[in-house]
Amino acid sequence: MKGTHLGEFQELALLTILVLGDDAYGVSIKREINKNIKRSISRGALHTALTRLEEKGFLKSRQGEANEERGGRPKRYYEVTNKGKQTLHETREMRDNLWNKIPSIRLELNYAS
Amino acid sequence: MGSNKNSPNNFFSKVLEFICKEELYEELQGDLDEEFKINVEKFGIQHAKRIYRKEVFKMMRPSVLKRLSINHTMRTPLLFHFFKISFRNLKRNFSYALLNVIGFAAALAVCLFCINAIYSNQQLDKKFSDGDRIYRVNLESKTLEGTSLSATSQIALYQKIQEALPEAENIALIQNQVMYTAAYLKGARRNLLGQGINRDFFKIFDYEMVLGSAESLFDNPKHIIITKKVMDKYYQEETVIGSSLGNYIISGVIEDPAKVSHLDFEFLHSKYEDHTGSPFYTSWKVHTMQILYIKVLPNIEATYVQEKLSQLSKEINEELNNEDEGIEYNYLLEPLDKVAQSNASLNKGALLSSDAQNMLIALMIVILIIANFNYTNLAMASAISRAKEVGIRKVLGTGKYSLVYQLLIETTILSLLGFGLALLIFKLLVPSVASFTDFNFQEHLAFDQVLLFFSFSLLTGIISGVVPGLFFSRISIMSLFRKSTGRNKLSIDFLKKGLMTTQVTVSLLVFTLGILVLSQSSLILNQTTPFSGEQLVALDLPPSDSLSIVFRTEVERLTGIESVAGTRAIPFIGSFGYYGVRKQHIDDPTHRHSAVILQADSGFLSTFSQSIEWLADKKMIKDRPYFLVNRAFATSMSDSIRRFNETTFSLGLDYYPVMGMISDLNLTDPVEAAKPAAIMITHEYPLGTLILRLNKASFARTLGEIGELYKTRYPNIDFQPVFVDDVLANRMRQFKGIVRALIFVFAAIVAITLMGQIGMAMYQAKTREKEIGVRKVLGASLRQVVQLILKSTLLQLIIAALIACPVAYLLFSELPLDFAVPLSVSTYHFAGAFLLFSLIIFTLVSSQTWKTASQNPVDSLQNE
């Protein structure tokens, strides 16, 4: 189970890569995640998550083009694999099931009068 | 670390390259570079660089870091084994290890004090508001003698600056005129150091008031503000305000200035003497009377103010025709944060000028090198004594680096223990050291100071472990078991002797240097002066010719007065300006020599009679002015045409002869060699200051009578007698402080090297244990055994003397200072140092050998 388990941040990373499509590389993924979770994550933390995802087979990467802004260094683009997509679907299904099981009354917000 | 303005920090990029896996580096560095450029546009360059640095730090995670190859001998179980052996070894040689640790800790503790003194000095003056706009106006005077920088300036400068510098928001004055006030406190006569200030003083130096208000000082000319130290010593907090101190009333208490600033005084008052009527004090030649600070208006550049000041300097020089006398005055701004380390003379208080700080740092480096050397030497000696153990381990196949690690762990544990002990010593001793010297000490250490010494201890531990470790790992196994190889190879035996001799040489060098420096210091402190100042009281008279004559006549009539002299000013307080003296036999009007001149009347002769060596018949003097000169004047004023006593001299108008000599007269800094100086006996009458010699037996009564007379003649002015013996003692105050600090440091250095010697003596006794045991069995007495050991020690001492004495002589003669009484280094100094040192060494070695020799030879021969 440990090998296929998807952590919260890893899930975020996969979803963000899917959002970005062909433009998913280190800088853009970081920027998009920061925008959505409204807090800053480090490139190092992102790298760890992406490496683990690659090891689990949820992601694959390829070398991209270099440009002057990057000091002539190439980008590394990431793409979600079928296994990754399947895991995302499973995770979403599990969440939806849990949400559906909660009676609506328990989801109402209570305030002190 | 120089980085391009729009590129991230080179240093951190290199760190990333160093730590990052090769296959990831290009991607990650590229991402960081791209992000950096985006951040520069969004947040600006500084913030972008900060983010970049943080990102590099956060790259330190296992998925990014290179895998460092660890030598297979550093596996954890083996490491643990090394630690176990280390502790066992340390326990076995406990006293030796303890000595090593204590010696090292002592050296570190001394350096911690030194660095703390420097650091504390640099924290001074940080508390004042708008400190970045505050400057002191120093005076650079160029004369024929040379250039000198003084913290004080002329009285007349104040008005000139007010007119010339509208950019000065405030101008603070401190007047040196009131040096002491005599008061009876707690039953004894005390002299307290006070300074006259103006209103702007508190606008620039906003000290904390402990009691009362600063403004109260200006409500009443009798008001003074004392420091907290004075209050704690002589008064009660509840009743101090309104209490009297001499003729003054205390209206406030201020925090101790020496703890937070470069200023040092015991009280302040507002009524500084108005010398605008006195031609002497307002003379531009007298520049020791006041210290001037300015606070520049906001948004005015200091360079602009300096330019205006330079312009003012030029105008003053022109006005005074200084060029004719070969004199030039330049006023220079010194920022407040540099004042405490200033090299300007007459910088008040017990400060560390940057020259003194550099000397202290040099001393610290010497101590640390000696400590490192000592430690390494002792570690090496300890390793040598385990030569057989190392040999057996090598035979059993131990790896090269295993030996290195073993020694490394032992020495590093000890050195770090030494560091811990040094911190403890510092914490325990800092209150007492602070009271021993005048320096300001912070009770706590800054983080980077602690880090610096921790790193040094670690480095020492590493060096002293690696050096013997590498030596043993390379040496052949057989030579570890043999005493000497018979050939010219480096044997254990030779190494042992070499180490011991080196230790002795270094110790003797330090010892001899210490003795030379201390002899020089004591020569300066005990130098003869022509005047002892005993029974002498100086009194400045307000400018009023007729009253002065009347007052003087009345004083001369008092029974307790032995003699009265009139002088231009109180001698020995600070220094006077230089005059450009002309010689009569030289026609060229621009040809001048510098000398310090003090004008006095004929009363001077009876007041200071003993010191004068007459060169001509006194009858020839009559009413003509003449000079009494010192040796430096005689030397510098004699030329190939005429000697000094064969010509006459002028200060600008008429020429007068030299009638006598006061050889050791020194009107300048008593520590340095006396500059050319002379007393000019003039019949210009009256002069503004009286020097009175009072009869010893009726001193107090006569002083009282003089006070009464003074009050009658000058009812609105306070009677401020100055005790000349106090003034003379005070001249050396700062030098004495330095000497005390030097004694402390040298004593520490000598103690550290002697500890190294004790270690060596112990080591020597231990390694010759068996030899001693065998000799005892064969019938040698204790004394014979000790004598045998001492014979080899004597040889070491002789070799040490041959090296250390010339080196000590060379180092001492390299000292750049020009002392008033230079030490003439003779063989007696070296012989004395050598004998004393030898005595100490013989005692140490004998005591260790005696202990070993008293052992039962069965025990020492049985142990293997």
Interface residues (C-beta under 8 A of the other chain):
Chain A: Y25 G26 V27 K30 S42 R43 G44 A45 H47 T48 T51 R52 A66 E69 R70 G71 R73 P74 K75 R76
Chain B: L24 E26 E27 L28 Q29 G30 D31 L32 D33 E34 E35 K37 I38 K54 E55 K58 M59 M60 R61 P62 S63 V64
